[in-house]
Amino acid sequence: MKTSKKPLKISFSTQKGGVGKSTLTTLVASVLHYRLGYNVVVIDCDFPQHSLTHMRERDKNNIIQNEYHKKAAMKQFHNINKKAYPIIKTKSQYALDKAAEYEEKSPVTPDVIFFDLPGTANTTGVLTTLKMMDFIFSPITADRLVVESSLSFSKAFLELPKTVEGNEKQELWLFWNQVDGREKTELYAAYQNVIEALKIPLMQTKIRDSKRFRKETDGTENYIFRSSLLPAEVNLLKATRMNLFIYEFLKITHL
């Protein structure tokens, strides 16, 4: 059903590779769409790899080949009778137009449109698209190069001149990802002091590290974590603190 409310435009964005932006996009999108009842769209503009588009194809094959996932998909269909969220493949410079085109044609207004962008700001269209987001969530890890790169980009991005083309109400939030319990708490405290000094908002929830963030489903697992067709299982969300992250995410975005 069409509503007058505009969908939120959200991106998990970072200038460092390997910190989990595409995985987090999938995890949050799937929980919102399949478990919490929101209508989600994903714009995959991470050219040239388009990892989410390829993930969707692997997820389809996995449901055919894996009995555990097949039963979960059948149960989900009977419970919510809802189609999978679309993943629209494009390039950064066309991402906003593709989102508007989908919104115009779709009989149901999306609640959230996620944009999975390349990790390089100088890629054509990345900054233009980022400036139009309602919320940007930027993952950081306790690595000096990652923190310095993320903070310098965030500070520069937030100081870009406000123009007609930008979203003046936009919010940018940093959050800790891939947190290892063995790392010293003083390390995080030192980094957080720098973040506070720069006046960049930081989420309270720290997402715990897990091999499941990096492990691609190969058709043999009897669990569901990273999937674009099924939501991650609740016990795995709790183990990684993703359940707390999603709760805080919903509070920040007022969903």
C-alpha positions as CSV (number, residue, x, y, z in Angstrom):
1,M,0.0,0.0,0.0
2,K,1.3,3.4,-0.9
3,T,1.7,5.9,1.9
4,S,2.8,9.6,2.0
5,K,5.7,8.8,4.2
6,K,9.1,8.8,2.5
7,P,11.4,5.8,3.0
8,L,14.5,6.2,5.0
9,K,17.7,6.1,3.0
10,I,20.5,4.4,5.0
11,S,24.0,3.3,4.2
12,F,26.6,1.3,6.1
13,S,29.5,3.1,4.7
14,T,33.3,3.1,5.4
15,Q,36.5,4.0,3.5
16,K,38.3,0.9,4.7
17,G,37.6,-2.5,3.2
18,G,37.1,-5.7,5.3
19,V,35.2,-4.1,8.2
20,G,31.8,-5.7,7.3
21,K,29.6,-3.1,5.6
22,S,28.0,-5.5,3.1
23,T,27.5,-8.2,5.7
24,L,25.9,-5.7,8.1
25,T,23.6,-4.4,5.4
26,T,22.4,-8.0,4.8
27,L,22.0,-8.9,8.5
28,V,20.0,-5.7,9.4
29,A,17.9,-5.8,6.1
30,S,16.9,-9.4,6.6
31,V,15.9,-9.0,10.3
32,L,13.9,-5.9,9.5
33,H,12.2,-7.3,6.5
34,Y,11.5,-10.9,7.5
35,R,11.2,-10.7,11.3
36,L,10.1,-7.2,12.2
37,G,7.7,-6.6,9.4
38,Y,9.3,-3.6,7.6
39,N,9.5,-3.3,3.9
40,V,13.1,-3.2,2.7
41,V,14.9,-2.5,-0.5
42,V,18.6,-2.9,-1.1
43,I,20.5,-0.9,-3.8
44,D,23.7,-2.8,-4.6
45,C,26.0,-0.2,-6.1
46,D,29.3,-1.7,-4.9
47,F,30.7,-1.9,-8.4
48,P,32.4,-4.0,-9.7
49,Q,32.0,-6.9,-7.3
50,H,28.3,-6.4,-6.5
51,S,28.7,-8.8,-3.6
52,L,25.1,-8.6,-2.4
53,T,23.7,-9.4,-5.9
54,H,25.9,-12.5,-6.0
55,M,25.0,-13.4,-2.5
56,R,21.3,-13.5,-3.4
57,E,22.0,-16.0,-6.2
58,R,24.0,-18.2,-3.8
59,D,21.3,-17.9,-1.2
60,K,18.7,-19.2,-3.7
61,N,20.9,-22.1,-4.6
62,N,21.5,-22.9,-0.9
63,I,17.8,-23.1,-0.1
64,I,17.4,-25.6,-2.9
65,Q,20.4,-27.7,-1.8
66,N,20.3,-27.4,2.0
67,E,17.4,-29.2,3.9
68,Y,17.8,-27.0,7.0
69,H,17.5,-23.8,5.0
70,K,14.7,-25.2,2.8
71,K,12.6,-26.0,5.9
72,A,13.3,-22.5,7.3
73,A,12.3,-20.9,4.1
74,M,9.0,-22.9,3.9
75,K,8.2,-22.0,7.5
76,Q,8.9,-18.4,6.9
77,F,6.7,-18.3,3.8
78,H,3.8,-19.9,5.7
79,N,4.3,-17.5,8.7
80,I,4.7,-14.1,6.9
81,N,3.8,-14.9,3.2
82,K,6.1,-12.2,2.1
83,K,8.4,-11.9,-0.9
84,A,12.1,-11.5,-0.5
85,Y,13.3,-7.9,-0.5
86,P,14.6,-6.8,-3.9
87,I,18.3,-6.2,-4.4
88,I,18.8,-3.8,-7.3
89,K,22.2,-3.8,-9.0
90,T,23.5,-0.5,-10.4
91,K,26.4,2.0,-10.1
92,S,26.8,4.7,-7.5
93,Q,25.9,7.5,-9.9
94,Y,22.6,5.9,-10.7
95,A,21.7,4.7,-7.2
96,L,19.3,7.5,-6.2
97,D,17.5,7.4,-9.5
98,K,17.1,3.6,-9.3
99,A,15.7,3.9,-5.8
100,A,13.2,6.6,-6.9
101,E,12.2,4.6,-9.9
102,Y,11.5,1.5,-7.7
103,E,9.6,3.6,-5.2
104,E,7.4,5.1,-8.0
105,K,6.6,1.7,-9.5
106,S,6.2,-0.4,-6.3
107,P,2.6,-0.8,-5.0
108,V,4.1,-0.8,-1.5
109,T,6.2,2.1,-0.2
110,P,9.4,0.8,1.3
111,D,10.2,1.7,4.9
112,V,13.9,1.6,4.4
113,I,16.2,1.7,1.3
114,F,19.7,0.5,2.1
115,F,22.5,1.6,-0.2
116,D,25.6,-0.7,-0.4
117,L,28.3,1.7,-1.8
118,P,31.9,1.2,-2.8
119,G,34.5,1.8,-0.1
120,T,36.2,4.5,-2.0
121,A,34.9,8.1,-1.8
122,N,36.4,9.1,-5.1
123,T,34.3,6.5,-7.0
124,T,31.9,8.4,-9.3
125,G,28.6,9.1,-7.5
126,V,29.6,7.9,-4.0
127,L,29.8,11.3,-2.3
128,T,26.7,12.6,-4.1
129,T,24.7,9.5,-3.0
130,L,26.1,9.6,0.6
131,K,25.1,13.3,1.0
132,M,21.4,12.3,0.3
133,M,21.3,9.6,3.0
134,D,19.1,10.1,6.1
135,F,21.5,8.0,8.1
136,I,25.1,6.8,7.6
137,F,26.4,4.1,9.9
138,S,30.1,3.7,9.7
139,P,31.8,0.5,11.2
140,I,35.2,0.9,12.8
141,T,37.6,-1.7,14.3
142,A,40.2,-1.3,17.0
143,D,43.0,-0.8,14.4
144,R,44.8,2.4,14.2
145,L,44.7,2.7,10.4
146,V,41.0,1.9,10.3
147,V,40.2,4.4,13.1
148,E,42.3,7.2,11.6
149,S,40.9,6.6,8.1
150,S,37.3,6.5,9.3
151,L,37.7,9.6,11.6
152,S,39.4,11.7,9.0
153,F,36.8,10.8,6.3
154,S,33.9,11.3,8.7
155,K,35.2,14.7,9.9
156,A,35.8,15.8,6.3
157,F,32.4,14.5,5.1
158,L,30.5,16.3,7.9
159,E,32.3,19.5,7.1
160,L,31.4,19.5,3.5
161,P,29.4,22.7,2.5
162,K,25.7,22.4,3.0
163,T,24.1,22.7,-0.4
164,V,20.7,22.2,-1.9
165,E,21.7,18.8,-3.1
166,G,22.5,17.6,0.4
167,N,20.3,16.2,3.2
168,E,20.6,18.8,6.0
169,K,19.0,16.5,8.6
170,Q,21.4,13.7,7.9
171,E,23.0,11.9,10.8
172,L,26.3,10.0,10.8
173,W,27.0,7.4,13.5
174,L,30.2,5.4,14.1
175,F,30.0,2.0,15.8
176,W,32.5,-0.7,16.9
177,N,32.5,-3.9,14.8
178,Q,34.5,-7.1,15.1
179,V,35.2,-6.5,18.8
180,D,37.5,-9.1,20.3
181,G,36.9,-9.7,24.0
182,R,40.7,-10.1,24.5
183,E,41.4,-6.6,23.4
184,K,42.2,-4.1,26.2
185,T,39.3,-1.9,27.2
186,E,41.9,1.0,27.6
187,L,42.4,0.8,23.9
188,Y,38.7,1.5,23.2
189,A,38.6,4.2,25.8
190,A,41.5,6.0,24.2
191,Y,39.9,5.9,20.7
192,Q,36.5,6.9,22.2
193,N,38.1,10.0,23.7
194,V,39.3,11.1,20.3
195,I,35.8,10.4,18.8
196,E,34.2,12.4,21.5
197,A,36.6,15.3,21.0
198,L,35.6,15.3,17.3
199,K,31.9,15.4,18.3
200,I,31.0,12.4,16.1
201,P,28.2,10.3,17.5
202,L,29.2,6.8,18.6
203,M,26.7,3.9,19.1
204,Q,26.8,2.2,22.5
205,T,26.6,-1.3,21.2
206,K,29.8,-3.0,20.3
207,I,29.4,-5.9,17.8
208,R,31.4,-9.0,18.8
209,D,33.7,-10.6,16.3
210,S,32.6,-14.0,14.9
211,K,33.9,-16.2,12.1
212,R,30.3,-16.2,10.8
213,F,30.7,-12.6,9.6
214,R,33.3,-13.8,7.2
215,K,32.2,-17.3,6.4
216,E,30.1,-17.6,3.3
217,T,27.4,-20.2,3.5
218,D,28.5,-23.3,1.5
219,G,25.3,-25.3,1.7
220,T,26.3,-27.5,4.6
221,E,25.5,-25.4,7.7
222,N,22.6,-26.2,10.0
223,Y,22.3,-22.6,11.1
224,I,21.3,-19.3,9.5
225,F,23.3,-16.2,9.9
226,R,24.3,-14.2,6.8
227,S,21.5,-14.6,4.3
228,S,19.5,-12.2,2.1
229,L,16.5,-14.6,2.1
230,L,16.2,-15.6,5.8
231,P,16.9,-13.6,9.0
232,A,19.8,-14.6,11.2
233,E,18.8,-16.9,14.1
234,V,18.1,-15.2,17.4
235,N,20.8,-17.1,19.4
236,L,23.4,-16.1,16.8
237,L,22.3,-12.5,16.9
238,K,22.6,-12.5,20.7
239,A,26.0,-14.2,20.6
240,T,27.4,-11.3,18.4
241,R,25.3,-8.6,20.1
242,M,23.6,-7.9,16.8
243,N,20.3,-8.0,18.6
244,L,21.3,-5.1,20.7
245,F,22.7,-3.3,17.7
246,I,19.5,-3.6,15.8
247,Y,17.5,-2.4,18.8
248,E,19.7,0.7,19.1
249,F,19.6,1.2,15.3
250,L,15.8,1.3,15.4
251,K,15.9,3.9,18.2
252,I,18.3,6.1,16.3
253,T,16.3,5.9,13.1
254,H,12.9,6.2,14.8
255,L,11.6,3.2,12.9
